Amino acid sequence: MGNGSGTAQGNTRARFEQWARNPLCQANTLSAVHNVRMADVARHLGYRPSFGQSVFALTRGNNFERQILRDEGARLLEELIRTDVLPEGAKGLADLRVRMNGGPLPSLEEAIEATKGLLGALADPSGPGSPPRPAIIASPTVLIPKGVMLPEAVLILDVLAVRYDRGRPELTVGEIKTYPDRGGHTDPHQLAGARAQAGIYLHALELLLAELGCGDRVRLRRTGCLVLTRPGSNFPSVRAGEDLRYQTERARRGFELLEAAARGLAPFESPGDDPIDAVARAETEYSEACLRFCDRASQCHAAALEAGNPAVLGDEVRRFLGEVDLGRAVALLNGGDPRTAGERDLLRRLRRAGSTAHP
Ligand code: SF4
């Protein structure tokens, strides 16, 4: 949430999610890999961008985070103990936020080093000095090396809860969101989005612990927690026990695929090539998902409609029609003769569907 999500670095997660929503679109892949905002591309093409987080939402997010982390994380700690993410008596906050996000650290580089140092010390409490034992780590920051996601990327987690009463230190990923927890009525799309983000963070932590060589001395829980708001207040409501196994695997696989897609991209034509123009020129592949995330959706939808692309009626219709465009599908429905093997196959399936509907 708040942790730098409004900064260029914090956009790493958003760029990954953007790519994952339509990985077949070359323009989208180019935009995600090279960090070229699609809003800028839309403006370049003369369209008004239709997405983007409002300043109000960002401010609200930052305020909520500050409230729950102040006084050594008192409000958050109480909820984490109530939901048994942390044991009774847990205390201590390690604040790794950078100054622009309300923390003490001057830069992301310092936050990356401090995160490594802290996790290393948790894994090796016999090191020099008294071992740190914070119950909450705010904004641990992970550098994903080049070669896992191109280019090298920084991920800032929201919070980690740490417990020490089960042998090895045990880490639970927490994702902070400002929308209210309405129990069984919380928006399922918002919850799915929050779990997907937490899965990316869990995967990033796996990579970091492996890099530090302490994966066997620190336990990373496969379940995470979502920190939402109590309706109408700035107090947190924690949803514990969120299963993140699928989302972590999705992130691992997605990073690999994005990497492969990035390698397959044609480079910009010359060092002076304008990246925004390069994304604007790249091939597009409209899909239903575009309407939910991309600033060029209305333009690409109009172009797809013009071309008779069945995706304008949704991905199910596109799958059903295969290579046949909308114009030809209508002609077949009106009794036209099929011209290709694909059209003959579609006609067979249409007739079968018709006879099932009217036995
Ligand atoms: S709206 Fe256009 S540019 Fe954006 S992802 Fe979809 S097809 Fe690609």
Residues whose N, C-alpha, C, O or C-beta is under 5 A from the ligand:
A	BS01	SF4	N22 C25 A27 N28 T284 E285 Y286 S287 C290 C294 R296 A297 C300
